[in-house]
Amino acid sequence: MNITRHETGSRMSQIVTYGGFVFLAGQVAVNAPSASTREQTLNTLERIDTLLETAGSSRDRILSAIIWLSDISTFQEMNAVWDTWVPAGAAPVRATVEAKLAEPQYSVEIGIIAALAA
């Protein structure tokens, strides 16, 4: 099986596909740094939609999501956006944790594993 990488730099790829799976790097709101957690979540999920489409997948094929919040008190704010974004009946397994993110202007980061389209 081939490993395919997209948006690859010297440190990391944004997308890796292998064996029917899509692995996305942790995504942050690059177009909305320092915005509210709600806005950062919206921006991050839009980016995830774009990356999944590039890879040949979509949000209804997400298998697993890991969400890192810089402040767990924003959990409900993030969930309000997440819950409207996830297609009905297609909720992935998910973990949400509080963590210090690499850049202080970001309040949310999301990592995704999805299945490729059949």
Order of alpha helices (4+ residues) and beta strands (2+ residues): beta-beta-beta-alpha-beta-alpha-beta-beta
